[in-house]
């Protein structure tokens, strides 16, 4: 699963390599299994650690400050709108 190029550039520059990889895996799991519950995502997460550890890893990842609305999503929305303006939408 690949992100759009400008998403991918932004995400790679914003997140560490391990966080970026975990985000890609979680997005892929959501697309394939269509389950939003952390327990279901943890059951399918392809990491060779215990189920409870996978569940805690997902929980800790989702509450990280680097994924906050102000620090992560607002700049991404600005980037998307700037690209739409350049494309003439």
Backbone as CSV, one residue per row, in Angstrom:
resi,resn,N_x,N_y,N_z,CA_x,CA_y,CA_z,C_x,C_y,C_z
1,UNK,0.834,-1.163,0.000,0.000,0.000,0.000,0.882,1.231,0.000
2,UNK,0.640,2.112,-0.937,1.415,3.336,-1.014,0.510,4.535,-0.792
3,UNK,1.076,5.541,-0.136,0.376,6.806,0.015,0.607,7.630,-1.242
4,UNK,-0.216,8.641,-1.433,0.048,9.578,-2.511,1.410,10.221,-2.271
5,UNK,2.128,10.608,-3.329,3.498,11.109,-3.149,3.631,12.261,-2.154
6,UNK,2.740,13.253,-2.211,2.909,14.358,-1.267,2.569,13.951,0.156
7,UNK,1.641,12.998,0.336,1.392,12.455,1.672,2.638,11.722,2.168
8,UNK,3.182,10.893,1.323,4.326,10.081,1.716,5.509,10.963,2.100
9,UNK,5.805,11.985,1.298,6.909,12.893,1.631,6.674,13.567,2.970
10,UNK,5.447,14.051,3.175,5.125,14.732,4.433,5.263,13.772,5.612
11,UNK,4.702,12.582,5.486,4.742,11.615,6.580,6.170,11.159,6.891
12,UNK,6.964,10.924,5.862,8.348,10.500,6.084,9.162,11.590,6.763
13,UNK,8.873,12.853,6.435,9.611,13.954,7.049,9.121,14.266,8.458
14,UNK,7.863,13.941,8.751,7.278,14.264,10.043,7.508,13.160,11.073
15,UNK,7.392,11.922,10.659,7.486,10.786,11.580,8.838,10.099,11.467
16,UNK,9.221,9.421,12.546,10.426,8.607,12.474,10.137,7.403,11.572
17,UNK,11.189,6.699,11.204,11.026,5.561,10.286,10.124,4.481,10.890
18,UNK,10.296,4.181,12.164,9.476,3.144,12.790,8.018,3.584,12.923
19,UNK,7.778,4.852,13.260,6.403,5.352,13.362,5.734,5.378,11.991
20,UNK,6.483,5.766,10.978,5.939,5.785,9.625,5.555,4.374,9.182
21,UNK,6.407,3.407,9.466,6.114,2.022,9.095,4.889,1.508,9.840
22,UNK,4.791,1.801,11.130,3.621,1.362,11.896,2.350,2.019,11.363
23,UNK,2.415,3.287,10.996,1.254,3.957,10.425,0.836,3.298,9.113
24,UNK,1.792,2.984,8.268,1.481,2.299,6.996,0.814,0.951,7.242
25,UNK,1.335,0.205,8.216,0.756,-1.107,8.527,-0.661,-0.953,9.062
26,UNK,-0.876,0.018,9.956,-2.213,0.223,10.520,-3.215,0.651,9.445
27,UNK,-2.808,1.526,8.549,-3.699,1.941,7.463,-4.016,0.750,6.568
28,UNK,-3.014,-0.058,6.282,-3.236,-1.255,5.465,-4.216,-2.213,6.164
29,UNK,-4.022,-2.428,7.484,-4.926,-3.312,8.226,-6.355,-2.781,8.206
30,UNK,-6.508,-1.472,8.334,-7.848,-0.888,8.290,-8.503,-1.097,6.919
31,UNK,-7.708,-0.982,5.866,-8.251,-1.165,4.527,-8.630,-2.616,4.259
32,UNK,-7.814,-3.527,4.718,-8.045,-4.944,4.429,-9.134,-5.538,5.319
33,UNK,-9.048,-5.295,6.629,-9.947,-5.958,7.571,-11.160,-5.120,7.948
34,UNK,-11.119,-3.829,7.682,-12.232,-2.926,7.944,-12.697,-2.998,9.401
35,UNK,-11.744,-3.180,10.289,-12.020,-3.230,11.721,-11.314,-2.052,12.391
36,UNK,-12.034,-1.302,13.220,-11.441,-0.132,13.850,-11.088,-0.402,15.307
37,UNK,-11.544,-1.482,15.862,-11.238,-1.785,17.261,-9.765,-2.138,17.417
38,UNK,-9.149,-1.602,18.449,-7.720,-1.837,18.697,-7.450,-3.325,18.895
39,UNK,-8.351,-4.015,19.547,-8.158,-5.448,19.787,-8.069,-6.221,18.477
40,UNK,-8.925,-5.878,17.509,-8.889,-6.573,16.219,-7.630,-6.216,15.442
41,UNK,-7.240,-4.933,15.468,-6.013,-4.537,14.774,-4.804,-5.233,15.389
42,UNK,-4.784,-5.332,16.715,-3.666,-5.994,17.394,-3.602,-7.474,17.025
43,UNK,-4.741,-8.091,16.851,-4.765,-9.512,16.480,-4.157,-9.723,15.091
44,UNK,-4.334,-8.757,14.200,-3.835,-8.891,12.829,-2.465,-8.257,12.611
45,UNK,-1.968,-7.480,13.569,-0.695,-6.774,13.396,0.447,-7.775,13.232
46,UNK,1.185,-7.702,12.112,2.227,-8.705,11.845,3.557,-8.382,12.532
47,UNK,3.530,-8.336,13.855,4.750,-8.095,14.634,4.905,-9.280,15.588
48,UNK,6.091,-9.886,15.649,6.263,-11.101,16.461,6.410,-10.812,17.959
49,UNK,5.381,-10.181,18.552,5.343,-9.962,19.996,3.986,-10.424,20.501
50,UNK,3.827,-10.509,21.806,2.572,-10.980,22.386,1.411,-10.065,22.008
51,UNK,0.223,-10.641,22.011,-0.980,-9.902,21.649,-1.160,-8.653,22.512
52,UNK,-0.998,-8.796,23.829,-1.174,-7.649,24.731,-0.150,-6.556,24.430
53,UNK,1.061,-6.947,24.079,2.091,-5.968,23.729,1.745,-5.238,22.433
54,UNK,1.192,-5.960,21.470,0.769,-5.317,20.213,-0.359,-4.322,20.474
55,UNK,-1.296,-4.724,21.329,-2.419,-3.843,21.661,-1.916,-2.571,22.340
56,UNK,-1.006,-2.720,23.297,-0.446,-1.558,23.992,0.370,-0.686,23.038
57,UNK,1.082,-1.319,22.117,1.879,-0.563,21.142,0.979,0.317,20.271
58,UNK,-0.136,-0.235,19.835,-1.076,0.539,19.019,-1.667,1.678,19.846
59,UNK,-2.064,1.393,21.089,-2.634,2.424,21.945,-1.629,3.553,22.183
60,UNK,-0.392,3.203,22.497,0.628,4.234,22.740,0.916,5.033,21.477
61,UNK,0.915,4.376,20.338,1.183,5.066,19.080,0.092,6.088,18.760
62,UNK,-1.154,5.706,18.970,-2.259,6.585,18.600,-2.407,7.813,19.492
63,UNK,-1.843,7.790,20.692,-1.940,8.955,21.581,-0.656,9.775,21.613
64,UNK,0.297,9.445,20.768,1.549,10.203,20.722,1.291,11.657,20.342
65,UNK,2.034,12.578,20.951,1.870,13.992,20.606,2.183,14.291,19.144
66,UNK,3.051,13.507,18.532,3.396,13.762,17.124,2.209,13.536,16.196
67,UNK,1.161,12.844,16.656,-0.036,12.623,15.849,-1.186,13.537,16.261
68,UNK,-0.891,14.560,17.065,-1.950,15.463,17.522,-2.510,16.265,16.360
69,UNK,-3.695,16.775,16.560,-4.388,17.534,15.524,-3.578,18.752,15.089
70,UNK,-3.056,19.499,16.042,-2.349,20.740,15.731,-0.987,20.473,15.092
71,UNK,-0.235,19.542,15.633,1.130,19.311,15.153,1.206,18.491,13.875
72,UNK,0.271,17.598,13.659,0.381,16.667,12.532,-0.655,16.926,11.446
73,UNK,-1.920,16.987,11.821,-2.992,17.016,10.822,-3.224,18.390,10.213
74,UNK,-3.120,19.479,10.979,-3.309,20.809,10.388,-2.281,21.106,9.299
75,UNK,-0.985,20.860,9.531,-0.035,21.079,8.430,-0.316,20.195,7.209
76,UNK,-0.789,18.990,7.431,-1.124,18.109,6.310,-2.313,18.661,5.528
77,UNK,-3.312,19.167,6.237,-4.466,19.769,5.565,-4.039,20.997,4.776
78,UNK,-3.147,21.812,5.338,-2.619,22.971,4.614,-1.899,22.535,3.340
79,UNK,-1.127,21.475,3.425,-0.418,20.952,2.259,-1.402,20.486,1.183
80,UNK,-2.450,19.801,1.596,-3.452,19.312,0.651,-4.149,20.483,-0.031
81,UNK,-4.551,21.488,0.739,-5.241,22.632,0.138,-4.309,23.415,-0.784
82,UNK,-3.034,23.529,-0.419,-2.082,24.211,-1.292,-1.920,23.452,-2.605
83,UNK,-1.866,22.130,-2.554,-1.762,21.327,-3.772,-3.019,21.437,-4.624
84,UNK,-4.187,21.537,-3.976,-5.442,21.696,-4.722,-5.470,23.052,-5.431
85,UNK,-4.985,24.086,-4.768,-4.935,25.419,-5.389,-4.001,25.424,-6.595
86,UNK,-2.863,24.742,-6.461,-1.922,24.672,-7.578,-2.500,23.893,-8.747
87,UNK,-3.295,22.872,-8.439,-3.883,22.052,-9.487,-5.114,22.707,-10.109
88,UNK,-5.613,23.772,-9.475,-6.752,24.486,-10.017,-8.107,23.979,-9.586
89,UNK,-8.172,23.299,-8.443,-9.467,22.795,-7.943,-10.189,23.882,-7.208
